[in-house]
Amino acid sequence: MPESAAPEIGEADVVVGLVPPPRDGDALESAIARIVSVSLPMRAVLVHPPYAATASAPPANTEWQIVTSQQVGQNPANTVQTLEDSFRAIADMARKAGARACGLIASDLSVVTPRWIHLLIEPALSQSFDLIAPCYARHPFEGMINRAIVYPLFRALYGKQVRNPMGPDFGISAKLLERATGGSRPRAHPLLSLATEAATSGMKICQSHLGPRAYSPPDWTALSSLLALVLGPLFTDVERYASNWQRARGSQPIPEFGDPLFVSGPETPIDVTRLIDSFRLGARNLREVWGMILPPSTLVELLGLSRRDGGGFSMPDETWARIVYDFALAYRVRTISREQILRSITPIYLGWLASYANGLGSLDSEAVEGRLEKLCLAYEDTKPYFVARWRWPDRFNP
């Protein structure tokens, strides 16, 4: 496949960067061919990591300039950092090229279709949206860290109903790109903070329904590490934008593009017993750690919950929301090491997940949406508790 040897792209209207998880070269080459089949009446550049090309014929569409960059790509040993580094490299190219919009695709490329390009780029070009966030078609037990923590917390704090505020697939205007990556002091997590930056600076936000997103089977042995990788940047933004979220009230829907889709649940039901056992183990082994993070009343509630049988296991959403807020506060005041704080939430998260599975009942899309909305409203209703704790952290710890 013909491509430029260095990321020197001249002027461009649109820059799209592919930062896929590690896969074979054939998968990346196939995705490139699909994307450049999209006809855009403007100067478009596609940036991708190096790969071993096959002897397949190059795409017939020559409207796209295809650029290989050694600076993009995901390293499974440090996914978040390499994703952020890749985003900075792509953003730098887009800014130097004077691009009006930039697209970033970091999902498994096997599910990426030409439609993704239109849905992520067109709202920025034709309707002046600054951030186009993704909506994915998921079954009821996919993307649960986002469902349980990231989305409802973002919605409650910043007042915008952005389903996937951490992406990872985005459309970005030149204005937001400059705000997120420009300046002399580079930010630690410009990609994962895009939605927060847009929401707190009054920029136009929308979301596009992209369809299914491929997920690897959950690795329960690495869950604590994954939670730490996600919650670290999330809680850092909570601290950074405290003056903004303390003023926000309620939440508002944002414009959507594309058609919502739903994926049916897995044939094998989630193992609730295993989740509850993990929660109970945490209640035994982490009681002292939790006591340094949570108010006494919450700790008593968790210890009581650990003694219930599986059928009666139910963690109220309000309790779970307060716990997430408590951990965000502990992260700010560094009650103990931040890494220990982030990892110690894992058993409580598994307990809430067991409660979610017990109470979901029907797995149809309406039931799942209703359950998620109930959780989000619990975060919103509990927000005054967090504001009070943030301002007077010792009030709840007599």
VOGUNU-288746 format. One record per residue (C-alpha): x, y, z; residue in three letters; residue number from 1. Coordinates in nm, 2 decimals, always signed. Layout:
<sites>
SITE       u       v       w  type  seq
SITE       X       Y       Z   ALA  NUM
...
</sites>
This chain:
<sites>
SITE       u       v       w  type  seq
SITE   +0.00   +0.00   +0.00   MET    1
SITE   +0.15   +0.34   -0.10   PRO    2
SITE   +0.21   +0.57   +0.19   GLU    3
SITE   +0.43   +0.85   +0.30   SER    4
SITE   +0.75   +0.76   +0.49   ALA    5
SITE   +0.73   +1.05   +0.74   ALA    6
SITE   +0.44   +1.23   +0.91   PRO    7
SITE   +0.48   +1.55   +0.70   GLU    8
SITE   +0.13   +1.61   +0.56   ILE    9
SITE   +0.12   +1.97   +0.45   GLY   10
SITE   -0.22   +2.13   +0.46   GLU   11
SITE   -0.53   +1.93   +0.53   ALA   12
SITE   -0.90   +1.98   +0.62   ASP   13
SITE   -0.94   +1.65   +0.81   VAL   14
SITE   -0.69   +1.43   +0.99   VAL   15
SITE   -0.80   +1.08   +1.10   VAL   16
SITE   -0.57   +0.88   +1.32   GLY   17
SITE   -0.58   +0.51   +1.38   LEU   18
SITE   -0.44   +0.39   +1.71   VAL   19
SITE   -0.56   +0.03   +1.72   PRO   20
SITE   -0.49   -0.23   +1.99   PRO   21
SITE   -0.21   -0.47   +1.88   PRO   22
SITE   -0.33   -0.68   +1.59   ARG   23
SITE   -0.18   -0.83   +1.28   ASP   24
SITE   -0.10   -0.62   +0.98   GLY   25
SITE   -0.37   -0.77   +0.76   ASP   26
SITE   -0.64   -0.64   +1.00   ALA   27
SITE   -0.49   -0.29   +0.99   LEU   28
SITE   -0.45   -0.29   +0.62   GLU   29
SITE   -0.81   -0.40   +0.57   SER   30
SITE   -0.93   -0.12   +0.80   ALA   31
SITE   -0.73   +0.14   +0.61   ILE   32
SITE   -0.88   +0.02   +0.28   ALA   33
SITE   -1.24   +0.05   +0.42   ARG   34
SITE   -1.17   +0.40   +0.56   ILE   35
SITE   -1.02   +0.55   +0.25   VAL   36
SITE   -1.32   +0.42   +0.05   SER   37
SITE   -1.50   +0.71   +0.21   VAL   38
SITE   -1.53   +1.00   -0.03   SER   39
SITE   -1.47   +1.34   +0.14   LEU   40
SITE   -1.49   +1.65   -0.08   PRO   41
SITE   -1.18   +1.80   +0.10   MET   42
SITE   -0.82   +1.73   +0.18   ARG   43
SITE   -0.81   +1.43   +0.41   ALA   44
SITE   -0.52   +1.25   +0.58   VAL   45
SITE   -0.52   +0.91   +0.74   LEU   46
SITE   -0.24   +0.84   +1.00   VAL   47
SITE   -0.17   +0.49   +1.12   HIS   48
SITE   +0.11   +0.29   +1.29   PRO   49
SITE   +0.36   +0.09   +1.09   PRO   50
SITE   +0.27   -0.27   +0.99   TYR   51
SITE   +0.39   -0.54   +0.76   ALA   52
SITE   +0.21   -0.47   +0.43   ALA   53
SITE   +0.09   -0.76   +0.21   THR   54
SITE   +0.09   -0.77   -0.16   ALA   55
SITE   -0.28   -0.66   -0.19   SER   56
SITE   -0.37   -0.39   -0.43   ALA   57
SITE   -0.38   -0.04   -0.31   PRO   58
SITE   -0.72   +0.13   -0.26   PRO   59
SITE   -0.85   +0.30   -0.58   ALA   60
SITE   -0.96   +0.61   -0.39   ASN   61
SITE   -0.67   +0.86   -0.41   THR   62
SITE   -0.85   +1.15   -0.22   GLU   63
SITE   -0.68   +1.04   +0.10   TRP   64
SITE   -0.31   +1.10   +0.19   GLN   65
SITE   -0.20   +0.79   +0.39   ILE   66
SITE   +0.08   +0.85   +0.64   VAL   67
SITE   +0.27   +0.60   +0.85   THR   68
SITE   +0.39   +0.73   +1.19   SER   69
SITE   +0.62   +0.56   +1.43   GLN   70
SITE   +0.46   +0.77   +1.71   GLN   71
SITE   +0.12   +0.61   +1.70   VAL   72
SITE   +0.01   +0.27   +1.83   GLY   73
SITE   -0.10   +0.11   +2.16   GLN   74
SITE   +0.14   -0.09   +2.38   ASN   75
SITE   -0.05   -0.34   +2.59   PRO   76
SITE   +0.21   -0.30   +2.87   ALA   77
SITE   +0.09   +0.06   +2.92   ASN   78
SITE   -0.23   +0.12   +2.72   THR   79
SITE   -0.33   +0.45   +2.86   VAL   80
SITE   +0.01   +0.62   +2.83   GLN   81
SITE   +0.07   +0.50   +2.47   THR   82
SITE   -0.28   +0.60   +2.37   LEU   83
SITE   -0.22   +0.95   +2.51   GLU   84
SITE   +0.12   +0.97   +2.34   ASP   85
SITE   -0.04   +0.87   +2.01   SER   86
SITE   -0.32   +1.13   +2.05   PHE   87
SITE   -0.06   +1.40   +2.11   ARG   88
SITE   +0.13   +1.30   +1.79   ALA   89
SITE   -0.19   +1.30   +1.58   ILE   90
SITE   -0.31   +1.62   +1.73   ALA   91
SITE   +0.02   +1.79   +1.66   ASP   92
SITE   +0.00   +1.68   +1.29   MET   93
SITE   -0.36   +1.81   +1.27   ALA   94
SITE   -0.28   +2.14   +1.42   ARG   95
SITE   +0.02   +2.20   +1.20   LYS   96
SITE   -0.18   +2.11   +0.90   ALA   97
SITE   -0.45   +2.36   +0.99   GLY   98
SITE   -0.72   +2.08   +0.99   ALA   99
SITE   -1.08   +2.18   +1.07   ARG  100
SITE   -1.15   +1.85   +1.24   ALA  101
SITE   -0.96   +1.55   +1.37   CYS  102
SITE   -1.08   +1.20   +1.42   GLY  103
SITE   -0.93   +0.94   +1.65   LEU  104
SITE   -1.01   +0.57   +1.63   ILE  105
SITE   -0.86   +0.35   +1.90   ALA  106
SITE   -1.10   +0.06   +1.91   SER  107
SITE   -1.05   -0.28   +1.76   ASP  108
SITE   -1.04   -0.21   +1.39   LEU  109
SITE   -1.24   -0.52   +1.30   SER  110
SITE   -1.56   -0.34   +1.37   VAL  111
SITE   -1.48   +0.00   +1.21   VAL  112
SITE   -1.68   +0.08   +0.91   THR  113
SITE   -1.68   +0.38   +0.67   PRO  114
SITE   -1.99   +0.50   +0.85   ARG  115
SITE   -1.77   +0.57   +1.16   TRP  116
SITE   -1.58   +0.84   +0.96   ILE  117
SITE   -1.90   +1.03   +0.87   HIS  118
SITE   -2.04   +1.00   +1.22   LEU  119
SITE   -1.73   +1.12   +1.39   LEU  120
SITE   -1.62   +1.39   +1.15   ILE  121
SITE   -1.93   +1.53   +0.98   GLU  122
SITE   -2.09   +1.70   +1.29   PRO  123
SITE   -1.77   +1.90   +1.34   ALA  124
SITE   -1.75   +2.01   +0.98   LEU  125
SITE   -2.12   +2.09   +0.90   SER  126
SITE   -2.26   +2.18   +1.24   GLN  127
SITE   -1.96   +2.32   +1.43   SER  128
SITE   -1.96   +2.06   +1.71   PHE  129
SITE   -1.64   +2.07   +1.91   ASP  130
SITE   -1.66   +1.71   +2.05   LEU  131
SITE   -1.83   +1.41   +1.89   ILE  132
SITE   -1.82   +1.14   +2.16   ALA  133
SITE   -1.90   +0.77   +2.07   PRO  134
SITE   -2.21   +0.57   +2.16   CYS  135
SITE   -2.16   +0.19   +2.13   TYR  136
SITE   -2.40   -0.10   +2.10   ALA  137
SITE   -2.33   -0.31   +2.41   ARG  138
SITE   -2.49   -0.60   +2.57   HIS  139
SITE   -2.60   -0.55   +2.94   PRO  140
SITE   -2.26   -0.66   +3.09   PHE  141
SITE   -2.02   -0.49   +2.85   GLU  142
SITE   -1.84   -0.17   +2.94   GLY  143
SITE   -1.94   -0.19   +3.30   MET  144
SITE   -1.67   +0.04   +3.45   ILE  145
SITE   -1.81   +0.31   +3.22   ASN  146
SITE   -2.17   +0.23   +3.31   ARG  147
SITE   -2.11   +0.19   +3.69   ALA  148
SITE   -1.86   +0.48   +3.74   ILE  149
SITE   -1.74   +0.69   +3.45   VAL  150
SITE   -2.07   +0.79   +3.27   TYR  151
SITE   -2.29   +0.85   +3.58   PRO  152
SITE   -2.01   +1.04   +3.76   LEU  153
SITE   -1.93   +1.26   +3.46   PHE  154
SITE   -2.30   +1.33   +3.41   ARG  155
SITE   -2.37   +1.42   +3.77   ALA  156
SITE   -2.06   +1.65   +3.80   LEU  157
SITE   -2.05   +1.82   +3.46   TYR  158
SITE   -2.42   +1.82   +3.37   GLY  159
SITE   -2.39   +1.66   +3.02   LYS  160
SITE   -2.52   +1.32   +2.94   GLN  161
SITE   -2.22   +1.20   +2.75   VAL  162
SITE   -2.24   +0.82   +2.74   ARG  163
SITE   -1.87   +0.75   +2.69   ASN  164
SITE   -1.68   +1.05   +2.81   PRO  165
SITE   -1.35   +0.86   +2.79   MET  166
SITE   -1.41   +0.75   +2.43   GLY  167
SITE   -1.18   +0.62   +2.31   PRO  168
SITE   -1.31   +0.71   +1.96   ASP  169
SITE   -1.37   +1.08   +1.91   PHE  170
SITE   -1.43   +1.35   +1.66   GLY  171
SITE   -1.26   +1.68   +1.76   ILE  172
SITE   -1.28   +2.04   +1.63   SER  173
SITE   -0.97   +2.25   +1.57   ALA  174
SITE   -1.08   +2.47   +1.86   LYS  175
SITE   -1.10   +2.19   +2.11   LEU  176
SITE   -0.78   +2.03   +1.98   LEU  177
SITE   -0.59   +2.35   +2.04   GLU  178
SITE   -0.74   +2.39   +2.39   ARG  179
SITE   -0.66   +2.03   +2.48   ALA  180
SITE   -0.31   +2.00   +2.34   THR  181
SITE   -0.18   +2.35   +2.28   GLY  182
SITE   +0.01   +2.57   +2.53   GLY  183
SITE   +0.35   +2.53   +2.69   SER  184
SITE   +0.23   +2.30   +2.97   ARG  185
SITE   +0.13   +1.96   +2.83   PRO  186
SITE   -0.15   +1.79   +3.02   ARG  187
SITE   -0.11   +1.44   +3.16   ALA  188
SITE   -0.42   +1.30   +3.00   HIS  189
SITE   -0.54   +1.53   +2.71   PRO  190
SITE   -0.74   +1.25   +2.54   LEU  191
SITE   -0.92   +1.12   +2.85   LEU  192
SITE   -1.00   +1.47   +2.95   SER  193
SITE   -1.15   +1.59   +2.62   LEU  194
SITE   -1.51   +1.56   +2.73   ALA  195
SITE   -1.44   +1.73   +3.06   THR  196
SITE   -1.26   +2.01   +2.89   GLU  197
SITE   -1.54   +2.06   +2.64   ALA  198
SITE   -1.81   +2.04   +2.91   ALA  199
SITE   -1.64   +2.29   +3.14   THR  200
SITE   -1.55   +2.54   +2.87   SER  201
SITE   -1.90   +2.57   +2.71   GLY  202
SITE   -1.81   +2.39   +2.38   MET  203
SITE   -2.07   +2.22   +2.17   LYS  204
SITE   -2.09   +1.84   +2.24   ILE  205
SITE   -2.28   +1.57   +2.06   CYS  206
SITE   -2.25   +1.19   +2.04   GLN  207
SITE   -2.28   +0.95   +1.75   SER  208
SITE   -2.41   +0.59   +1.76   HIS  209
SITE   -2.13   +0.39   +1.60   LEU  210
SITE   -2.26   +0.04   +1.65   GLY  211
SITE   -2.08   -0.25   +1.82   PRO  212
SITE   -1.73   -0.22   +1.96   ARG  213
SITE   -1.52   -0.54   +2.00   ALA  214
SITE   -1.42   -0.62   +2.36   TYR  215
SITE   -1.17   -0.87   +2.48   SER  216
SITE   -1.30   -1.12   +2.74   PRO  217
SITE   -1.27   -0.97   +3.09   PRO  218
SITE   -0.95   -1.05   +3.27   ASP  219
SITE   -1.07   -1.06   +3.63   TRP  220
SITE   -0.71   -1.10   +3.76   THR  221
SITE   -0.62   -0.76   +3.61   ALA  222
SITE   -0.93   -0.58   +3.71   LEU  223
SITE   -0.76   -0.37   +3.99   SER  224
SITE   -0.50   -0.25   +3.74   SER  225
SITE   -0.77   -0.16   +3.49   LEU  226
SITE   -0.97   +0.03   +3.75   LEU  227
SITE   -0.66   +0.22   +3.85   ALA  228
SITE   -0.58   +0.31   +3.49   LEU  229
SITE   -0.94   +0.45   +3.44   VAL  230
SITE   -1.01   +0.61   +3.77   LEU  231
SITE   -0.67   +0.79   +3.80   GLY  232
SITE   -0.73   +1.03   +3.51   PRO  233
SITE   -1.10   +1.05   +3.60   LEU  234
SITE   -1.03   +1.16   +3.96   PHE  235
SITE   -0.75   +1.39   +3.86   THR  236
SITE   -1.01   +1.58   +3.65   ASP  237
SITE   -1.25   +1.59   +3.94   VAL  238
SITE   -0.98   +1.78   +4.14   GLU  239
SITE   -0.88   +2.00   +3.85   ARG  240
SITE   -1.23   +2.11   +3.76   TYR  241
SITE   -1.37   +2.13   +4.11   ALA  242
SITE   -1.48   +2.50   +4.07   SER  243
SITE   -1.68   +2.40   +3.76   ASN  244
SITE   -1.87   +2.09   +3.88   TRP  245
SITE   -1.96   +2.24   +4.22   GLN  246
SITE   -2.18   +2.49   +4.03   ARG  247
SITE   -2.35   +2.25   +3.79   ALA  248
SITE   -2.70   +2.13   +3.87   ARG  249
SITE   -2.88   +1.83   +3.72   GLY  250
SITE   -2.79   +1.71   +3.37   SER  251
SITE   -2.90   +1.78   +3.01   GLN  252
SITE   -2.91   +1.54   +2.71   PRO  253
SITE   -2.69   +1.63   +2.41   ILE  254
SITE   -2.76   +1.59   +2.04   PRO  255
SITE   -2.72   +1.25   +1.89   GLU  256
SITE   -2.64   +1.12   +1.54   PHE  257
SITE   -2.70   +0.78   +1.40   GLY  258
SITE   -2.93   +0.50   +1.51   ASP  259
SITE   -2.92   +0.35   +1.86   PRO  260
SITE   -2.84   -0.02   +1.86   LEU  261
SITE   -2.86   -0.29   +2.12   PHE  262
SITE   -2.67   -0.62   +2.15   VAL  263
SITE   -2.83   -0.91   +2.32   SER  264
SITE   -2.68   -1.05   +2.64   GLY  265
SITE   -2.44   -1.34   +2.67   PRO  266
SITE   -2.57   -1.69   +2.66   GLU  267
SITE   -2.38   -1.77   +2.99   THR  268
SITE   -2.51   -1.55   +3.27   PRO  269
SITE   -2.27   -1.36   +3.49   ILE  270
SITE   -2.14   -1.55   +3.79   ASP  271
SITE   -2.30   -1.35   +4.07   VAL  272
SITE   -2.17   -1.59   +4.34   THR  273
SITE   -1.81   -1.53   +4.24   ARG  274
SITE   -1.87   -1.16   +4.25   LEU  275
SITE   -2.02   -1.17   +4.60   ILE  276
SITE   -1.74   -1.39   +4.72   ASP  277
SITE   -1.48   -1.14   +4.60   SER  278
SITE   -1.67   -0.86   +4.78   PHE  279
SITE   -1.68   -1.06   +5.10   ARG  280
SITE   -1.31   -1.13   +5.07   LEU  281
SITE   -1.24   -0.76   +5.03   GLY  282
SITE   -1.46   -0.68   +5.33   ALA  283
SITE   -1.24   -0.92   +5.54   ARG  284
SITE   -0.90   -0.81   +5.41   ASN  285
SITE   -0.95   -0.44   +5.33   LEU  286
SITE   -1.16   -0.34   +5.63   ARG  287
SITE   -0.88   -0.12   +5.77   GLU  288
SITE   -0.81   +0.04   +5.43   VAL  289
SITE   -1.18   +0.11   +5.36   TRP  290
SITE   -1.20   +0.26   +5.71   GLY  291
SITE   -0.94   +0.53   +5.60   MET  292
SITE   -1.15   +0.62   +5.29   ILE  293
SITE   -1.51   +0.58   +5.39   LEU  294
SITE   -1.72   +0.73   +5.67   PRO  295
SITE   -1.80   +0.50   +5.95   PRO  296
SITE   -2.17   +0.47   +5.85   SER  297
SITE   -2.08   +0.35   +5.50   THR  298
SITE   -1.82   +0.10   +5.63   LEU  299
SITE   -2.09   -0.04   +5.87   VAL  300
SITE   -2.33   -0.07   +5.58   GLU  301
SITE   -2.07   -0.26   +5.37   LEU  302
SITE   -1.98   -0.50   +5.65   LEU  303
SITE   -2.35   -0.57   +5.70   GLY  304
SITE   -2.40   -0.63   +5.33   LEU  305
SITE   -2.11   -0.88   +5.33   SER  306
SITE   -2.31   -1.10   +5.57   ARG  307
SITE   -2.62   -1.13   +5.35   ARG  308
SITE   -2.69   -1.44   +5.14   ASP  309
SITE   -2.66   -1.43   +4.76   GLY  310
SITE   -3.03   -1.40   +4.69   GLY  311
SITE   -3.07   -1.10   +4.92   GLY  312
SITE   -2.76   -0.93   +4.81   PHE  313
SITE   -2.84   -0.57   +4.70   SER  314
SITE   -2.63   -0.26   +4.72   MET  315
SITE   -2.84   +0.06   +4.69   PRO  316
SITE   -2.73   +0.28   +4.41   ASP  317
SITE   -2.72   +0.58   +4.65   GLU  318
SITE   -2.47   +0.38   +4.86   THR  319
SITE   -2.26   +0.30   +4.56   TRP  320
SITE   -2.26   +0.66   +4.44   ALA  321
SITE   -2.15   +0.79   +4.78   ARG  322
SITE   -1.87   +0.53   +4.78   ILE  323
SITE   -1.74   +0.65   +4.44   VAL  324
SITE   -1.75   +1.01   +4.57   TYR  325
SITE   -1.57   +0.91   +4.88   ASP  326
SITE   -1.29   +0.75   +4.68   PHE  327
SITE   -1.26   +1.06   +4.46   ALA  328
SITE   -1.22   +1.26   +4.78   LEU  329
SITE   -0.96   +1.02   +4.92   ALA  330
SITE   -0.77   +1.04   +4.60   TYR  331
SITE   -0.76   +1.42   +4.64   ARG  332
SITE   -0.65   +1.43   +5.00   VAL  333
SITE   -0.42   +1.13   +4.96   ARG  334
SITE   -0.55   +0.95   +5.27   THR  335
SITE   -0.32   +0.67   +5.17   ILE  336
SITE   -0.12   +0.61   +4.85   SER  337
SITE   -0.33   +0.68   +4.54   ARG  338
SITE   -0.25   +0.35   +4.39   GLU  339
SITE   -0.38   +0.17   +4.70   GLN  340
SITE   -0.69   +0.39   +4.70   ILE  341
SITE   -0.77   +0.31   +4.34   LEU  342
SITE   -0.71   -0.07   +4.37   ARG  343
SITE   -0.90   -0.11   +4.69   SER  344
SITE   -1.23   -0.01   +4.53   ILE  345
SITE   -1.23   -0.33   +4.33   THR  346
SITE   -1.42   -0.56   +4.57   PRO  347
SITE   -1.68   -0.29   +4.63   ILE  348
SITE   -1.72   -0.25   +4.25   TYR  349
SITE   -1.77   -0.63   +4.21   LEU  350
SITE   -2.03   -0.61   +4.49   GLY  351
SITE   -2.22   -0.34   +4.31   TRP  352
SITE   -2.19   -0.55   +3.98   LEU  353
SITE   -2.35   -0.85   +4.16   ALA  354
SITE   -2.63   -0.62   +4.28   SER  355
SITE   -2.68   -0.49   +3.93   TYR  356
SITE   -2.70   -0.84   +3.79   ALA  357
SITE   -2.94   -0.95   +4.06   ASN  358
SITE   -3.17   -0.66   +4.01   GLY  359
SITE   -3.16   -0.63   +3.63   LEU  360
SITE   -3.42   -0.90   +3.56   GLY  361
SITE   -3.50   -0.86   +3.19   SER  362
SITE   -3.21   -0.82   +2.95   LEU  363
SITE   -3.40   -0.62   +2.69   ASP  364
SITE   -3.28   -0.27   +2.59   SER  365
SITE   -3.56   -0.09   +2.77   GLU  366
SITE   -3.48   -0.26   +3.10   ALA  367
SITE   -3.11   -0.20   +3.07   VAL  368
SITE   -3.17   +0.17   +2.98   GLU  369
SITE   -3.41   +0.21   +3.27   GLY  370
SITE   -3.16   +0.05   +3.51   ARG  371
SITE   -2.88   +0.28   +3.39   LEU  372
SITE   -3.10   +0.59   +3.42   GLU  373
SITE   -3.19   +0.49   +3.78   LYS  374
SITE   -2.82   +0.47   +3.86   LEU  375
SITE   -2.74   +0.81   +3.70   CYS  376
SITE   -3.02   +0.98   +3.89   LEU  377
SITE   -2.87   +0.83   +4.22   ALA  378
SITE   -2.54   +1.00   +4.14   TYR  379
SITE   -2.72   +1.32   +4.07   GLU  380
SITE   -2.93   +1.31   +4.38   ASP  381
SITE   -2.62   +1.22   +4.59   THR  382
SITE   -2.40   +1.50   +4.45   LYS  383
SITE   -2.48   +1.74   +4.74   PRO  384
SITE   -2.32   +1.49   +4.97   TYR  385
SITE   -2.00   +1.50   +4.76   PHE  386
SITE   -2.00   +1.88   +4.75   VAL  387
SITE   -2.03   +1.89   +5.12   ALA  388
SITE   -1.75   +1.63   +5.17   ARG  389
SITE   -1.53   +1.81   +4.92   TRP  390
SITE   -1.56   +2.14   +5.11   ARG  391
SITE   -1.55   +2.00   +5.46   TRP  392
SITE   -1.38   +1.65   +5.44   PRO  393
SITE   -1.38   +1.59   +5.82   ASP  394
SITE   -1.75   +1.65   +5.87   ARG  395
SITE   -1.84   +1.28   +5.79   PHE  396
SITE   -1.56   +1.12   +5.98   ASN  397
SITE   -1.62   +1.19   +6.35   PRO  398
</sites>
